[in-house]
Amino acid sequence: MKNIKAVLFDLDDTLFPFLKIEKPIKNVKLTIQKIKKSGYKVGVVSNCDSHEASEKINVLGINNFVDIVITPKTPYEKKPMRKMFFRAIKKLNVKPCQVLFVGDKLIEDIWSAKLFGMKTILIEKKLRIYHKMIFKFKSILGPDFVVNDLSKVLNILKVRQ
Ligand SMILES: [Mg+2]
């Protein structure tokens, strides 16, 4: 993908199943590893607290492929607020337009990242009712891409699989 230097991921339900009873999300480690190895900066921007986020990243086994983990310092920093996005681009030394944001929630992840100037991918598992509604406004605030499997992010980035 042109001009993209960094890929930021939401954590819950994008990389890690939010409910423990759910099955693990497929292809997480492989996808993150390939993105990192093809030269992109990689980050996680999560509404989890920092302890919980690092524990989940540990379980996923992706520590070595993630450059930054951004979590809220106060509840007011949680997505869809943009404070964490500012911290992420500053730490990675990139502009918003050089970032691809991957998430599962339209408001917290996609709208907020898009309004911040990032490119966005929505991970679509079940088409939720409010998603259907919002797709009507796709051109303005909808995701740039919709995928149903994390590994499809590689196709969009044109990373060799
Ligand atoms: Mg999520």
Backbone and ligand atoms as CSV (ligand in chain L), in Angstrom:
chain,resi,resn,atom,element,x,y,z
A,1,MET,N,N,0.840,-1.195,0.000
A,1,MET,CA,C,0.000,0.000,0.000
A,1,MET,C,C,0.880,1.253,0.000
A,2,LYS,N,N,0.535,2.191,-0.846
A,2,LYS,CA,C,1.378,3.377,-1.029
A,2,LYS,C,C,1.446,4.270,0.204
A,3,ASN,N,N,2.637,4.759,0.476
A,3,ASN,CA,C,2.852,5.773,1.527
A,3,ASN,C,C,2.575,5.321,2.953
A,4,ILE,N,N,2.273,4.071,3.152
A,4,ILE,CA,C,2.013,3.598,4.516
A,4,ILE,C,C,3.332,3.165,5.157
A,5,LYS,N,N,3.582,3.705,6.353
A,5,LYS,CA,C,4.817,3.359,7.059
A,5,LYS,C,C,4.577,2.578,8.341
A,6,ALA,N,N,3.342,2.707,8.858
A,6,ALA,CA,C,3.061,2.045,10.134
A,6,ALA,C,C,1.666,1.428,10.108
A,7,VAL,N,N,1.529,0.321,10.820
A,7,VAL,CA,C,0.223,-0.319,10.952
A,7,VAL,C,C,-0.105,-0.407,12.439
A,8,LEU,N,N,-1.250,0.163,12.808
A,8,LEU,CA,C,-1.686,0.127,14.202
A,8,LEU,C,C,-2.890,-0.796,14.327
A,9,PHE,N,N,-2.876,-1.586,15.392
A,9,PHE,CA,C,-3.962,-2.536,15.608
A,9,PHE,C,C,-4.676,-2.237,16.915
A,10,ASP,N,N,-5.993,-2.360,16.866
A,10,ASP,CA,C,-6.785,-2.457,18.081
A,10,ASP,C,C,-6.469,-3.838,18.678
A,11,LEU,N,N,-6.777,-4.043,19.949
A,11,LEU,CA,C,-6.425,-5.325,20.571
A,11,LEU,C,C,-7.646,-6.252,20.741
A,12,ASP,N,N,-8.597,-5.850,21.575
A,12,ASP,CA,C,-9.757,-6.713,21.843
A,12,ASP,C,C,-10.598,-6.931,20.598
A,13,ASP,N,N,-10.822,-8.179,20.278
A,13,ASP,CA,C,-11.636,-8.597,19.131
A,13,ASP,C,C,-10.996,-8.300,17.775
A,14,THR,N,N,-9.811,-7.713,17.793
A,14,THR,CA,C,-9.072,-7.571,16.535
A,14,THR,C,C,-7.928,-8.582,16.542
A,15,LEU,N,N,-7.159,-8.597,17.657
A,15,LEU,CA,C,-6.064,-9.566,17.797
A,15,LEU,C,C,-6.369,-10.614,18.865
A,16,PHE,N,N,-7.120,-10.188,19.862
A,16,PHE,CA,C,-7.365,-11.051,21.021
A,16,PHE,C,C,-8.863,-11.184,21.269
A,17,PRO,N,N,-9.367,-12.428,21.459
A,17,PRO,CA,C,-10.810,-12.564,21.701
A,17,PRO,C,C,-11.208,-11.866,22.990
A,18,PHE,N,N,-12.190,-11.023,22.900
A,18,PHE,CA,C,-12.591,-10.216,24.050
A,18,PHE,C,C,-13.144,-11.083,25.168
A,19,LEU,N,N,-13.960,-12.045,24.793
A,19,LEU,CA,C,-14.482,-12.978,25.793
A,19,LEU,C,C,-13.621,-14.229,25.787
A,20,LYS,N,N,-13.268,-14.700,26.970
A,20,LYS,CA,C,-12.370,-15.843,27.044
A,20,LYS,C,C,-12.953,-17.110,26.432
A,21,ILE,N,N,-14.285,-17.177,26.382
A,21,ILE,CA,C,-14.901,-18.386,25.818
A,21,ILE,C,C,-14.788,-18.428,24.299
A,22,GLU,N,N,-14.488,-17.298,23.691
A,22,GLU,CA,C,-14.401,-17.280,22.235
A,22,GLU,C,C,-13.122,-17.957,21.766
A,23,LYS,N,N,-13.161,-18.448,20.534
A,23,LYS,CA,C,-11.967,-19.086,19.958
A,23,LYS,C,C,-10.898,-18.035,19.698
A,24,PRO,N,N,-9.626,-18.454,19.729
A,24,PRO,CA,C,-8.576,-17.495,19.382
A,24,PRO,C,C,-8.778,-16.980,17.954
A,25,ILE,N,N,-8.345,-15.767,17.720
A,25,ILE,CA,C,-8.462,-15.202,16.375
A,25,ILE,C,C,-7.350,-15.800,15.508
A,26,LYS,N,N,-7.706,-16.176,14.304
A,26,LYS,CA,C,-6.758,-16.882,13.425
A,26,LYS,C,C,-5.665,-15.964,12.892
A,27,ASN,N,N,-4.508,-16.557,12.675
A,27,ASN,CA,C,-3.425,-15.922,11.908
A,27,ASN,C,C,-2.835,-14.661,12.535
A,28,VAL,N,N,-2.999,-14.466,13.834
A,28,VAL,CA,C,-2.538,-13.221,14.444
A,28,VAL,C,C,-1.009,-13.111,14.389
A,29,LYS,N,N,-0.336,-14.093,14.953
A,29,LYS,CA,C,1.127,-14.004,15.047
A,29,LYS,C,C,1.774,-13.917,13.663
A,30,LEU,N,N,1.334,-14.780,12.769
A,30,LEU,CA,C,1.889,-14.822,11.429
A,30,LEU,C,C,1.713,-13.480,10.701
A,31,THR,N,N,0.520,-12.923,10.841
A,31,THR,CA,C,0.229,-11.664,10.147
A,31,THR,C,C,1.099,-10.527,10.687
A,32,ILE,N,N,1.158,-10.408,11.997
A,32,ILE,CA,C,1.929,-9.327,12.609
A,32,ILE,C,C,3.413,-9.479,12.258
A,33,GLN,N,N,3.884,-10.713,12.335
A,33,GLN,CA,C,5.280,-11.007,12.031
A,33,GLN,C,C,5.632,-10.607,10.590
A,34,LYS,N,N,4.775,-10.955,9.656
A,34,LYS,CA,C,5.045,-10.649,8.246
A,34,LYS,C,C,5.018,-9.147,7.983
A,35,ILE,N,N,4.094,-8.459,8.640
A,35,ILE,CA,C,4.011,-7.006,8.456
A,35,ILE,C,C,5.293,-6.360,8.978
A,36,LYS,N,N,5.715,-6.802,10.144
A,36,LYS,CA,C,6.930,-6.244,10.758
A,36,LYS,C,C,8.157,-6.536,9.890
A,37,LYS,N,N,8.240,-7.760,9.423
A,37,LYS,CA,C,9.413,-8.158,8.636
A,37,LYS,C,C,9.471,-7.489,7.278
A,38,SER,N,N,8.326,-7.003,6.795
A,38,SER,CA,C,8.419,-6.309,5.512
A,38,SER,C,C,8.661,-4.812,5.697
A,39,GLY,N,N,9.004,-4.418,6.906
A,39,GLY,CA,C,9.532,-3.069,7.113
A,39,GLY,C,C,8.572,-2.052,7.702
A,40,TYR,N,N,7.366,-2.451,7.977
A,40,TYR,CA,C,6.430,-1.498,8.593
A,40,TYR,C,C,6.686,-1.397,10.091
A,41,LYS,N,N,6.409,-0.231,10.630
A,41,LYS,CA,C,6.361,-0.107,12.084
A,41,LYS,C,C,5.010,-0.667,12.525
A,42,VAL,N,N,5.008,-1.307,13.678
A,42,VAL,CA,C,3.773,-1.954,14.136
A,42,VAL,C,C,3.438,-1.483,15.552
A,43,GLY,N,N,2.179,-1.169,15.780
A,43,GLY,CA,C,1.782,-0.742,17.114
A,43,GLY,C,C,0.415,-1.290,17.493
A,44,VAL,N,N,0.159,-1.291,18.800
A,44,VAL,CA,C,-1.153,-1.656,19.313
A,44,VAL,C,C,-1.708,-0.429,20.038
A,45,VAL,N,N,-2.922,-0.057,19.716
A,45,VAL,CA,C,-3.591,1.049,20.407
A,45,VAL,C,C,-4.887,0.487,20.998
A,46,SER,N,N,-4.896,0.326,22.316
A,46,SER,CA,C,-6.000,-0.394,22.963
A,46,SER,C,C,-6.620,0.402,24.090
A,47,ASN,N,N,-7.899,0.173,24.310
A,47,ASN,CA,C,-8.571,0.779,25.457
A,47,ASN,C,C,-8.369,-0.016,26.750
A,48,CYS,N,N,-7.693,-1.172,26.645
A,48,CYS,CA,C,-7.369,-1.956,27.857
A,48,CYS,C,C,-6.390,-1.171,28.728
A,49,ASP,N,N,-6.303,-1.518,30.021
A,49,ASP,CA,C,-5.242,-0.888,30.810
A,49,ASP,C,C,-3.912,-1.537,30.430
A,50,SER,N,N,-2.831,-0.878,30.782
A,50,SER,CA,C,-1.516,-1.273,30.250
A,50,SER,C,C,-1.120,-2.690,30.668
A,51,HIS,N,N,-1.474,-3.053,31.906
A,51,HIS,CA,C,-1.125,-4.382,32.399
A,51,HIS,C,C,-1.848,-5.463,31.585
A,52,GLU,N,N,-3.133,-5.239,31.406
A,52,GLU,CA,C,-3.946,-6.186,30.654
A,52,GLU,C,C,-3.468,-6.293,29.201
A,53,ALA,N,N,-3.148,-5.153,28.613
A,53,ALA,CA,C,-2.687,-5.157,27.217
A,53,ALA,C,C,-1.385,-5.943,27.081
A,54,SER,N,N,-0.434,-5.713,27.988
A,54,SER,CA,C,0.835,-6.431,27.816
A,54,SER,C,C,0.673,-7.925,28.075
A,55,GLU,N,N,-0.237,-8.267,28.969
A,55,GLU,CA,C,-0.519,-9.685,29.205
A,55,GLU,C,C,-1.086,-10.346,27.935
A,56,LYS,N,N,-2.002,-9.685,27.302
A,56,LYS,CA,C,-2.617,-10.233,26.085
A,56,LYS,C,C,-1.587,-10.346,24.956
A,57,ILE,N,N,-0.726,-9.346,24.855
A,57,ILE,CA,C,0.309,-9.361,23.818
A,57,ILE,C,C,1.300,-10.500,24.073
A,58,ASN,N,N,1.565,-10.755,25.351
A,58,ASN,CA,C,2.396,-11.896,25.748
A,58,ASN,C,C,1.789,-13.212,25.313
A,59,VAL,N,N,0.500,-13.361,25.625
A,59,VAL,CA,C,-0.208,-14.594,25.279
A,59,VAL,C,C,-0.185,-14.818,23.765
A,60,LEU,N,N,-0.322,-13.744,23.011
A,60,LEU,CA,C,-0.319,-13.859,21.551
A,60,LEU,C,C,1.078,-14.161,21.002
A,61,GLY,N,N,2.092,-13.880,21.815
A,61,GLY,CA,C,3.473,-14.149,21.384
A,61,GLY,C,C,3.984,-13.183,20.330
A,62,ILE,N,N,3.495,-11.934,20.381
A,62,ILE,CA,C,3.881,-10.981,19.334
A,62,ILE,C,C,4.779,-9.843,19.856
A,63,ASN,N,N,5.256,-9.983,21.079
A,63,ASN,CA,C,6.075,-8.920,21.695
A,63,ASN,C,C,7.193,-8.413,20.786
A,64,ASN,N,N,7.869,-9.367,20.145
A,64,ASN,CA,C,9.042,-8.998,19.343
A,64,ASN,C,C,8.699,-8.273,18.053
A,65,PHE,N,N,7.442,-8.279,17.688
A,65,PHE,CA,C,7.070,-7.667,16.413
A,65,PHE,C,C,6.291,-6.372,16.604
A,66,VAL,N,N,6.091,-5.982,17.834
A,66,VAL,CA,C,5.311,-4.775,18.130
A,66,VAL,C,C,6.247,-3.685,18.670
A,67,ASP,N,N,6.287,-2.542,17.988
A,67,ASP,CA,C,7.175,-1.449,18.404
A,67,ASP,C,C,6.612,-0.661,19.579
A,68,ILE,N,N,5.322,-0.427,19.559
A,68,ILE,CA,C,4.722,0.369,20.642
A,68,ILE,C,C,3.370,-0.207,21.062
A,69,VAL,N,N,3.079,-0.064,22.350
A,69,VAL,CA,C,1.753,-0.417,22.858
A,69,VAL,C,C,1.220,0.827,23.557
A,70,ILE,N,N,0.127,1.349,23.060
A,70,ILE,CA,C,-0.456,2.575,23.620
A,70,ILE,C,C,-1.759,2.217,24.327
A,71,THR,N,N,-1.851,2.599,25.585
A,71,THR,CA,C,-3.073,2.372,26.369
A,71,THR,C,C,-3.463,3.688,27.047
A,72,PRO,N,N,-4.720,3.817,27.442
A,72,PRO,CA,C,-5.150,5.106,28.016
A,72,PRO,C,C,-4.554,5.363,29.399
A,73,LYS,N,N,-4.094,6.594,29.625
A,73,LYS,CA,C,-3.581,6.971,30.952
A,73,LYS,C,C,-4.725,7.368,31.868
A,74,THR,N,N,-5.810,7.837,31.264
A,74,THR,CA,C,-7.042,8.126,32.017
A,74,THR,C,C,-8.216,7.630,31.167
A,75,PRO,N,N,-9.395,7.430,31.778
A,75,PRO,CA,C,-10.547,6.965,30.978
A,75,PRO,C,C,-10.892,7.932,29.840
A,76,TYR,N,N,-10.528,9.182,30.001
A,76,TYR,CA,C,-10.858,10.182,28.983
A,76,TYR,C,C,-9.987,10.064,27.742
A,77,GLU,N,N,-8.976,9.242,27.826
A,77,GLU,CA,C,-8.105,9.051,26.658
A,77,GLU,C,C,-8.550,7.900,25.773
A,78,LYS,N,N,-9.548,7.147,26.237
A,78,LYS,CA,C,-9.966,5.972,25.471
A,78,LYS,C,C,-10.485,6.345,24.095
A,79,LYS,N,N,-10.234,5.450,23.115
A,79,LYS,CA,C,-10.852,5.637,21.799
A,79,LYS,C,C,-12.364,5.691,21.994
A,80,PRO,N,N,-13.133,6.494,21.320
A,80,PRO,CA,C,-12.759,7.244,20.116
A,80,PRO,C,C,-12.041,8.574,20.340
A,81,MET,N,N,-11.603,8.883,21.541
A,81,MET,CA,C,-10.815,10.103,21.706
A,81,MET,C,C,-9.494,9.899,20.973
A,82,ARG,N,N,-8.863,11.008,20.570
A,82,ARG,CA,C,-7.711,10.852,19.686
A,82,ARG,C,C,-6.353,10.946,20.377
A,83,LYS,N,N,-6.397,11.140,21.703
A,83,LYS,CA,C,-5.152,11.330,22.444
A,83,LYS,C,C,-4.132,10.200,22.196
A,84,MET,N,N,-4.609,8.968,22.201
A,84,MET,CA,C,-3.688,7.835,22.014
A,84,MET,C,C,-3.118,7.798,20.597
A,85,PHE,N,N,-3.890,8.274,19.636
A,85,PHE,CA,C,-3.376,8.334,18.262
A,85,PHE,C,C,-2.220,9.339,18.177
A,86,PHE,N,N,-2.366,10.469,18.867
A,86,PHE,CA,C,-1.287,11.464,18.897
A,86,PHE,C,C,-0.014,10.848,19.466
A,87,ARG,N,N,-0.189,10.114,20.582
A,87,ARG,CA,C,0.978,9.493,21.207
A,87,ARG,C,C,1.614,8.470,20.280
A,88,ALA,N,N,0.790,7.717,19.569
A,88,ALA,CA,C,1.303,6.673,18.675
A,88,ALA,C,C,2.114,7.272,17.524
A,89,ILE,N,N,1.576,8.284,16.863
A,89,ILE,CA,C,2.303,8.822,15.699
A,89,ILE,C,C,3.571,9.556,16.130
A,90,LYS,N,N,3.519,10.140,17.331
A,90,LYS,CA,C,4.701,10.824,17.835
A,90,LYS,C,C,5.809,9.811,18.124
A,91,LYS,N,N,5.445,8.741,18.796
A,91,LYS,CA,C,6.436,7.709,19.134
A,91,LYS,C,C,7.000,7.041,17.884
A,92,LEU,N,N,6.166,6.852,16.894
A,92,LEU,CA,C,6.623,6.151,15.680
A,92,LEU,C,C,7.216,7.117,14.656
A,93,ASN,N,N,7.063,8.411,14.940
A,93,ASN,CA,C,7.580,9.437,14.047
A,93,ASN,C,C,7.004,9.321,12.624
A,94,VAL,N,N,5.692,9.234,12.565
A,94,VAL,CA,C,5.000,9.174,11.277
A,94,VAL,C,C,3.847,10.174,11.276
A,95,LYS,N,N,3.341,10.468,10.065
A,95,LYS,CA,C,2.168,11.337,9.952
A,95,LYS,C,C,0.913,10.460,9.933
A,96,PRO,N,N,-0.233,11.010,10.320
A,96,PRO,CA,C,-1.467,10.206,10.287
A,96,PRO,C,C,-1.714,9.542,8.929
A,97,CYS,N,N,-1.416,10.270,7.838
A,97,CYS,CA,C,-1.691,9.706,6.505
A,97,CYS,C,C,-0.749,8.557,6.151
A,98,GLN,N,N,0.255,8.334,6.974
A,98,GLN,CA,C,1.179,7.212,6.730
A,98,GLN,C,C,0.835,5.989,7.575
A,99,VAL,N,N,-0.328,6.074,8.230
A,99,VAL,CA,C,-0.710,4.997,9.145
A,99,VAL,C,C,-1.961,4.268,8.647
A,100,LEU,N,N,-1.924,2.956,8.770
A,100,LEU,CA,C,-3.097,2.126,8.520
A,100,LEU,C,C,-3.579,1.614,9.865
A,101,PHE,N,N,-4.852,1.872,10.186
A,101,PHE,CA,C,-5.402,1.422,11.463
A,101,PHE,C,C,-6.348,0.252,11.235
A,102,VAL,N,N,-6.141,-0.816,12.001
A,102,VAL,CA,C,-6.951,-2.027,11.849
A,102,VAL,C,C,-7.759,-2.258,13.125
A,103,GLY,N,N,-9.076,-2.301,13.012
A,103,GLY,CA,C,-9.895,-2.490,14.211
A,103,GLY,C,C,-11.235,-3.124,13.897
A,104,ASP,N,N,-11.979,-3.443,14.959
A,104,ASP,CA,C,-13.246,-4.142,14.761
A,104,ASP,C,C,-14.466,-3.281,15.060
A,105,LYS,N,N,-14.251,-2.067,15.575
A,105,LYS,CA,C,-15.406,-1.248,15.943
A,105,LYS,C,C,-15.463,0.015,15.093
A,106,LEU,N,N,-16.640,0.278,14.571
A,106,LEU,CA,C,-16.757,1.408,13.658
A,106,LEU,C,C,-16.510,2.755,14.320
A,107,ILE,N,N,-17.056,2.939,15.514
A,107,ILE,CA,C,-16.912,4.256,16.132
A,107,ILE,C,C,-15.541,4.416,16.785
A,108,GLU,N,N,-15.211,3.476,17.668
A,108,GLU,CA,C,-13.942,3.571,18.400
A,108,GLU,C,C,-12.720,3.493,17.493
A,109,ASP,N,N,-12.775,2.603,16.520
A,109,ASP,CA,C,-11.585,2.366,15.700
A,109,ASP,C,C,-11.618,3.103,14.363
A,110,ILE,N,N,-12.692,2.882,13.628
A,110,ILE,CA,C,-12.686,3.335,12.237
A,110,ILE,C,C,-12.972,4.835,12.115
A,111,TRP,N,N,-14.060,5.288,12.691
A,111,TRP,CA,C,-14.376,6.717,12.588
A,111,TRP,C,C,-13.264,7.558,13.177
A,112,SER,N,N,-12.848,7.174,14.357
A,112,SER,CA,C,-11.866,8.006,15.042
A,112,SER,C,C,-10.547,8.036,14.286
A,113,ALA,N,N,-10.101,6.887,13.787
A,113,ALA,CA,C,-8.840,6.849,13.046
A,113,ALA,C,C,-8.966,7.604,11.730
A,114,LYS,N,N,-10.116,7.456,11.094
A,114,LYS,CA,C,-10.310,8.121,9.814
A,114,LYS,C,C,-10.369,9.651,9.972
A,115,LEU,N,N,-11.064,10.095,11.011
A,115,LEU,CA,C,-11.125,11.539,11.268
A,115,LEU,C,C,-9.751,12.097,11.628
A,116,PHE,N,N,-8.908,11.230,12.153
A,116,PHE,CA,C,-7.541,11.637,12.504
A,116,PHE,C,C,-6.646,11.676,11.263
A,117,GLY,N,N,-7.139,11.095,10.184
A,117,GLY,CA,C,-6.391,11.147,8.926
A,117,GLY,C,C,-5.694,9.851,8.538
A,118,MET,N,N,-6.032,8.777,9.253
A,118,MET,CA,C,-5.417,7.494,8.946
A,118,MET,C,C,-6.253,6.721,7.928
A,119,LYS,N,N,-5.617,5.759,7.276
A,119,LYS,CA,C,-6.358,4.786,6.464
A,119,LYS,C,C,-6.874,3.705,7.418
A,120,THR,N,N,-7.992,3.070,7.053
A,120,THR,CA,C,-8.596,2.139,8.015
A,120,THR,C,C,-9.034,0.815,7.388
A,121,ILE,N,N,-8.902,-0.230,8.193
A,121,ILE,CA,C,-9.449,-1.542,7.816
A,121,ILE,C,C,-10.360,-2.007,8.937
A,122,LEU,N,N,-11.581,-2.359,8.579
A,122,LEU,CA,C,-12.513,-2.921,9.556
A,122,LEU,C,C,-12.462,-4.444,9.461
A,123,ILE,N,N,-12.233,-5.080,10.616
A,123,ILE,CA,C,-12.311,-6.530,10.676
A,123,ILE,C,C,-13.767,-6.877,10.960
A,124,GLU,N,N,-14.358,-7.509,9.998
A,124,GLU,CA,C,-15.789,-7.760,10.096
A,124,GLU,C,C,-16.032,-9.213,10.433
A,125,LYS,N,N,-16.605,-9.463,11.572
A,125,LYS,CA,C,-16.937,-10.852,11.907
A,125,LYS,C,C,-18.397,-11.106,11.610
A,126,LYS,N,N,-19.235,-10.457,12.370
A,126,LYS,CA,C,-20.654,-10.525,12.056
A,126,LYS,C,C,-21.054,-9.113,11.656
A,127,LEU,N,N,-21.851,-9.023,10.644
A,127,LEU,CA,C,-22.278,-7.687,10.263
A,127,LEU,C,C,-23.315,-7.206,11.270
A,128,ARG,N,N,-22.873,-6.327,12.135
A,128,ARG,CA,C,-23.783,-5.845,13.169
A,128,ARG,C,C,-24.779,-4.875,12.552
A,129,ILE,N,N,-25.902,-4.745,13.235
A,129,ILE,CA,C,-26.957,-3.905,12.667
A,129,ILE,C,C,-26.471,-2.474,12.468
A,130,TYR,N,N,-25.765,-1.964,13.440
A,130,TYR,CA,C,-25.358,-0.569,13.302
A,130,TYR,C,C,-24.298,-0.410,12.213
A,131,HIS,N,N,-23.573,-1.471,11.948
A,131,HIS,CA,C,-22.621,-1.426,10.835
A,131,HIS,C,C,-23.355,-1.214,9.519
A,132,LYS,N,N,-24.438,-1.990,9.335
A,132,LYS,CA,C,-25.203,-1.899,8.095
A,132,LYS,C,C,-25.663,-0.465,7.857
A,133,MET,N,N,-26.107,0.145,8.959
A,133,MET,CA,C,-26.602,1.507,8.873
A,133,MET,C,C,-25.485,2.457,8.449
A,134,ILE,N,N,-24.351,2.235,9.078
A,134,ILE,CA,C,-23.241,3.154,8.891
A,134,ILE,C,C,-22.597,2.991,7.513
A,135,PHE,N,N,-22.733,1.816,6.936
A,135,PHE,CA,C,-22.168,1.612,5.604
A,135,PHE,C,C,-22.778,2.545,4.570
A,136,LYS,N,N,-23.946,3.075,4.881
A,136,LYS,CA,C,-24.563,4.048,3.991
A,136,LYS,C,C,-23.701,5.300,3.875
A,137,PHE,N,N,-22.915,5.533,4.918
A,137,PHE,CA,C,-22.083,6.733,4.921
A,137,PHE,C,C,-20.623,6.381,4.632
A,138,LYS,N,N,-20.442,5.275,3.974
A,138,LYS,CA,C,-19.111,4.718,3.755
A,138,LYS,C,C,-18.111,5.747,3.202
A,139,SER,N,N,-18.592,6.510,2.231
A,139,SER,CA,C,-17.651,7.420,1.586
A,139,SER,C,C,-17.112,8.458,2.558
A,140,ILE,N,N,-17.899,8.793,3.577
A,140,ILE,CA,C,-17.439,9.828,4.503
A,140,ILE,C,C,-16.671,9.224,5.676
A,141,LEU,N,N,-17.303,8.302,6.374
A,141,LEU,CA,C,-16.695,7.821,7.606
A,141,LEU,C,C,-16.520,6.312,7.672
A,142,GLY,N,N,-16.881,5.636,6.627
A,142,GLY,CA,C,-16.742,4.182,6.626
A,142,GLY,C,C,-15.294,3.775,6.466
A,143,PRO,N,N,-15.018,2.488,6.654
A,143,PRO,CA,C,-13.648,2.006,6.526
A,143,PRO,C,C,-13.184,2.054,5.069
A,144,ASP,N,N,-11.887,2.163,4.868
A,144,ASP,CA,C,-11.342,2.106,3.509
A,144,ASP,C,C,-11.432,0.678,2.975
A,145,PHE,N,N,-11.282,-0.278,3.878
A,145,PHE,CA,C,-11.362,-1.686,3.498
A,145,PHE,C,C,-12.113,-2.449,4.581
A,146,VAL,N,N,-12.770,-3.525,4.165
A,146,VAL,CA,C,-13.405,-4.418,5.129
A,146,VAL,C,C,-12.876,-5.820,4.844
A,147,VAL,N,N,-12.415,-6.506,5.876
A,147,VAL,CA,C,-11.948,-7.882,5.701
A,147,VAL,C,C,-12.587,-8.767,6.764
A,148,ASN,N,N,-12.648,-10.064,6.492
A,148,ASN,CA,C,-13.223,-10.956,7.498
A,148,ASN,C,C,-12.168,-11.837,8.153
A,149,ASP,N,N,-10.911,-11.641,7.753
A,149,ASP,CA,C,-9.828,-12.424,8.336
A,149,ASP,C,C,-8.604,-11.529,8.414
A,150,LEU,N,N,-7.955,-11.572,9.563
A,150,LEU,CA,C,-6.817,-10.675,9.799
A,150,LEU,C,C,-5.733,-10.806,8.733
A,151,SER,N,N,-5.510,-12.023,8.250
A,151,SER,CA,C,-4.423,-12.220,7.283
A,151,SER,C,C,-4.660,-11.468,5.973
A,152,LYS,N,N,-5.912,-11.052,5.733
A,152,LYS,CA,C,-6.208,-10.296,4.506
A,152,LYS,C,C,-5.592,-8.899,4.538
A,153,VAL,N,N,-5.192,-8.475,5.727
A,153,VAL,CA,C,-4.473,-7.197,5.838
A,153,VAL,C,C,-3.195,-7.271,5.003
A,154,LEU,N,N,-2.622,-8.437,4.921
A,154,LEU,CA,C,-1.398,-8.634,4.122
A,154,LEU,C,C,-1.666,-8.357,2.638
A,155,ASN,N,N,-2.804,-8.790,2.154
A,155,ASN,CA,C,-3.149,-8.522,0.746
A,155,ASN,C,C,-3.253,-7.023,0.494
A,156,ILE,N,N,-3.894,-6.343,1.425
A,156,ILE,CA,C,-4.090,-4.900,1.256
A,156,ILE,C,C,-2.755,-4.164,1.269
A,157,LEU,N,N,-1.865,-4.608,2.142
A,157,LEU,CA,C,-0.533,-3.992,2.223
A,157,LEU,C,C,0.384,-4.490,1.100
A,158,LYS,N,N,-0.062,-5.509,0.397
A,158,LYS,CA,C,0.742,-6.167,-0.637
A,158,LYS,C,C,2.034,-6.759,-0.069
A,159,VAL,N,N,1.883,-7.340,1.107
A,159,VAL,CA,C,3.001,-8.047,1.736
A,159,VAL,C,C,2.983,-9.469,1.189
A,160,ARG,N,N,4.145,-9.929,0.794
A,160,ARG,CA,C,4.225,-11.290,0.256
A,160,ARG,C,C,3.887,-12.320,1.346
A,161,GLN,N,N,3.053,-13.306,0.970
A,161,GLN,CA,C,2.604,-14.287,1.970
A,161,GLN,C,C,3.340,-15.606,1.828
L,1,MG,MG,MG,-11.850,-4.020,19.547
